[in-house]
């Protein structure tokens, strides 16, 4: 795909913002276990970066998905994984269905302030008993007059302590697996206000039960959230009732493309910094980079990154033209997750003891990048999807 001057303008604008407003504070935020999402998002919103692909009438720029991919790539310059992940959740994981299928009223209430950076969003799909198997979620919205009363739990929620609203997948029909019930057709996406007024107290019935301590992504607040008879108007439902599973599967395509694109620059930077280190690190009368086997290993890693780049952008180009990219996005996500582990592990070894320190780029990628093979669809889920698209695996109920 040929990038334009406009693509490069967006890249340069974001690069400057990262250098001036994010990277100087990353270590502080990592140590605190949270970053100021409203502050960071407001700055991004003022630059027009939170609605690149969103409709102009709600404050977006109405551009195609290649601009989101450029943004995802550039976010890889941030010296940790938690902050770009939180931004990606806001721009490419909890807003696509709202922008595409939400009513005008919903988009004005939730999408417009999200694009402006005045509200922080989150996505609620996973639960304590349902991760890879999305159809097994148990959170339920029962009708009460013109409202839903929502009860259940949502797990692994990015931006959990700071979110103003959640795009929440819930059961709005019988199930999730009742007799004669299709668990894919009883679910809806509902916009749930998390706070009473912007930055106010949590909505009645909502409790952030705990902030989850993770082995990486330290600056991203991740939580378990309880919902107890939370009253939400039925008109907060996105699109048609019972279509939420389909809408969410479509959102996953953008999430997986975003994850693959975001990995590219993080991988580039890890390799680049390792090359610089190896060039200066002297041992036994020469530098580490003088060792040909070290050169060859780094060459192999960079070659794999370029292969991932080609795959990711090929998938993105097909997505922009309206093609079904289920297979391509799944392949890119799978390769990105595996390459994050491979590059981080190899580069950390070249750094030696320095790579095992908290602030080292390779060490941080080793911790943060591991999530790339779990979140947004585990490697095994990606391989299962790819196998189905290749005609090798039967879907449930499909005849032999």
N, C-alpha and C positions, 0 to 999 in steps of 0.2 A: 504494500500500500504506500502511495506517495503522500508524505505529510506536507502540509501547506505552511505558509507563513503564520497563519492563525494558530495552527497546532504549536508551533515553536513559541509564539507569544504566550500561550497558556503555560507551556513548560517553563519559560523564563520567569513569568510572574510567580508561579508556584515555587520555583527554585529559590527566588529571592525571599519569599515569605518563610520558607523552611529555614534558610540560613539566618534570618534575622529574628524570627519569632518562635521557632520551635527547637532547633538543634541546640541553641545555647542553654536550654532549660531541660533537655531530655534526661540527663542524669538526676537532676532534682526531682523530676516527676517519677522516674523509675524508683527512686528511693522512697518517695511518698506513697507509691502504689496507686496513683491516680493523677490525671492531668486535668487542667481547667477546660473542659470541653466547651462550655458556653463562650469562653474568651477566645479560644482557638477557632471555633466554628464561626463566631461573629466576624473575625478577621477574614476568614475564607469567604464568607458570604458577601462581605463588602467588596471583595475582589471579583465576585461573580463566579466563584469556582464550585459552589455547592449545587448548582442547577444546570450544568453544561448541557445535558440532554433533555432537560425538563421543559415543559411548554412555556413559551414567552409570556402568556397571559398570567402566569403565576410567579413571574420573576425569573424564570429560567432563560437559557440562551437558545433552546431549540436546535441544538447541534446533533450530529449523529454520534454513534457510540465510539467512534475512533477517538473522540476528544476525551471521553471518560478513560479510555485505555492509556492515553498520554498522561492524564492526571495520575492514574494508578501507578504507571511506571515511575513518574517523577516523585511520588510519595515514598518510593524506595530509598530516596536520599535521606530520609529521616533516620537517625541513628538508633532506632529501636523499632520493634514491630507493633507495639501496643497502640501508639498514636495513629499510624496509618490505618490499622485495622478498624479503629473506632470511626475514623473519617469514612472509610469504605462502607461500613455498616450503614452510615447515615446517607451516603449518596447512591449506593448501588445494591443495597440489600433490603432496606426497609421502605424505600420510596418508589421503586419501579412499578409495582402493582397499583399503588395509590395514584401515581401519575397517569397510568394507562387506563385503569378501570374505575377509579374513584369518581364520585359525583362532583359537580362543580363546588358545592358547599363544602364537601370534605377536603377538596384540594385547597380551597381558600383558608380553611381552618387549620390544616395540618401541613400541607405541602409548601404553601407560600412562606410561612415563617421558618420552615426547615431550610428552604433555599436561601433565605435572608440571613440565616445563622442565628435567628432569635429563639429557635427551639431545637432541642436535641432529640433525635429519634432512636428507637431500638427495634429489633425484630424478635418476636417471641414464637419460636417453633419448638425447639428441643425441650424435653421434660426429663425429670429424674428417671422415668421408665421408658422414654421414647427419644432416641437420638437418630441413628441411621434409619430406623423404621418410622418414618414420619406418620404413616397411617395409624400408628398405635397411640397417638396422643390421646390424653384423657380429659384435658381441660374442656369445659362445657359452657355453652351459653344457652340458657333456657329463657323462653319468652315470658315476659310479664308486662302485659299491655303493649305499649309501643317501645318497650325497652328490652334489652337482654340483661340477665343477671349472670355474670361470669364467675365461675369458680374453677380452681385448679392451680397448677404450679408450672412455672417456666424456668428452665435451667440454662446455665452458660450464657446469660444475657449480657452482651457487651453494652456499655454505657448505663448499666443497671442503676447506679447511684445517682445519675445525673439526668436521665432521660425525662423528657416532658410528655412523651407519648410512645406507645408501643403498637406496631403493626402485628397483631396477634392472630395466630391460627388456632381456631377452636372448633369443637364439634357443635354444630347447630342442628343436627338430626340425631336419631337414635344411633347408638354404637358405643365405642368405635368399631365393634365387630359383632354386633347383634345378628341373630338369625335372619338371613335373607337381606342383610344390609351390606352395601358396598362401602367399605371404610374410606374410599377415595371420594365419595359423593355426598358425604354428610358434614363437610367441613367448610368453614367460611373464614375469610380474613376480616378482622374487625379492628378499627382504630380505637384504641383505648387510651384516654387521657390518664397519664400517670400522676399528674399533680393538679391541685385545685388552684388555678392561676399559674402563670409562668413563674417557674422557680419557687413555687409555693410548697406547702406540705403535700404529702402523698394523698392521692384520692382515697376516700373512705373504702376500706376493704382490701387495699393493696398494702403488702408488707414486703420489703426487701429483707428476706429472712437472714441472709448472710452474704457477705462479700467472700467470694471464693479465692483462696490463696493458690496460685498456680506456680509452675516451675519456670514460666516465662511470661511474656507480654505483661510485665509488671505494671506499666503505667496505664493499662486499660482496666477499668473497674468491671469486674465480671461477677454476676450475682445469681442467686436463687430467689425467685419472686413468688410470693403466695397471693392468690386472688380468692377472696371470700365474698361471694354475692355482690360483686362490683357492678353497679348499675350503669349501663351504657345504652344510649338510644340506638334502636335498630337501624336508623339511618346512618350510623357510623360504619355499617358494613360496606366493604369494598365490593362493588359489582353485585352479581347475583348470589343468592344464598345457595350453598352447596357447591360452589365453584372455587372455593378457597384453595383446595389441594392443587388444582390446575394452575391457579394464579401463582401459588408458591413455587411450583416446579418451574414456571417461567422465570420467576425471580432468581431461582438458583442458577439459571444459565448466566445471568449477568454477574452474580456473585462469583461463579467459578472463573469466568473470563477475567474479572477484576483481580482475583487472587493470583492467577497466572501472570498477568501483566505486572502486578505489584512486585512479584518475586524477581523480575528481571533486573531491575536496577539494584536491588538489595544484593543479589548474587554478583553483579558486576562490581559493586563497591567492595564486597568482601574479598574477591579475587584481586582487585586492584591494590587494596591496602596490604594484602598478603605479599604481592609481588614487591611492593615498596619495602616492606619489612625484610623480606628475603634478600633483597639487594644490599641492605645495610648490615644484616646480621652476619658477623664473621665467626668462623669456627674452623679450627685445624688449618689455618693459613689461607683460607679463601672465604668467600661469602656463600651463604646457603643457596643463593640463586645461581652460583657457578656450577652447582651440581646438576648435570643434565637430566637426571631422573626427576628432580624437582621441577625443572622447566617443563618437561614432558607432561607431568601430572597436572600442572596448572594450565597447560595448553589443552589437555583433554577436557578439563572442567569448563574452560571458556568456550570450547567447541560445543559442549552440551548446552550451555546457556544460549548460544546462538541458534541451536536447533529448537530449543524451547521458544525463543523469540519468533522464529519463523512459523512454528505451529500456532502460537498464540495469536499472532497477527493474521494468519490465514483464517483462523476461526473467527476473529473479530470482523474481518472483511466479509465473510459469509453471513455473519449475524446482521451486519449493516444492510445487506441486500435482501434480507428477509428469509434466508435459508434456515432450515432446522439445523442447529449446531449442537444438538445433544451429544453426539459422539465426539465432535471436535473439542467442545468445551470440557468434556469429561477427560479426554486425553491430555489436554493442556493442564488441567488441574492436577491430574495424576502425576504427570512428569514434573510439574513445578514442586509438588510436595516432596517427591523423592530427591530432586536435585537440591532442594534446600538442605536436606539432611546430608547429602553427599558432599556438597561444597563446604558447608559449615564444619563437618567432621574433619575433612582433609586439611582445610586451612587452619583450623584450630591446632592440629598436630604440627603444622609447620611453625606456628607461633610458639609452640612449647608451653612453658609455664605461663607466659604472658597471655596465651590464648585462654587460659583457665581462669582469668580474672574477670570480675563483674562487668567492667566497662569496655572490655575489648570487643571490637566489631565481630570477629569470628565467634567469640564466646557467646555474645548476645544473640547472634543468628542461630547458634547451636541450640539455645533455649527457646527463642521466639519462633524460629522457623519450623520447629517440630510440629507445631499446630497445623501447618499447611497440609499435612497428611491426615488430619482429623476433622477440623472444622470445615463446614460447607460441603460435607460429603467425604467420608473416609476413603482412603485408597481402595479398600475392598468394595465399597459402594460404586466408586468410579469404574472399577474393573467389571463389576456386574452389569452396569449400564452399557459399557462398551461391548461386552459379550452379547447382550441382547440386540444392540444395533448391528452387530455382525452376524446375527442369526444363529448364534451358538447356544443361547440359553432361552428356555421357554418362560413366558410370563405365567404367573399363577393362574390356574384354570385353563391354560392353553393345551389343546390336545397334542399328543405326541405325533 
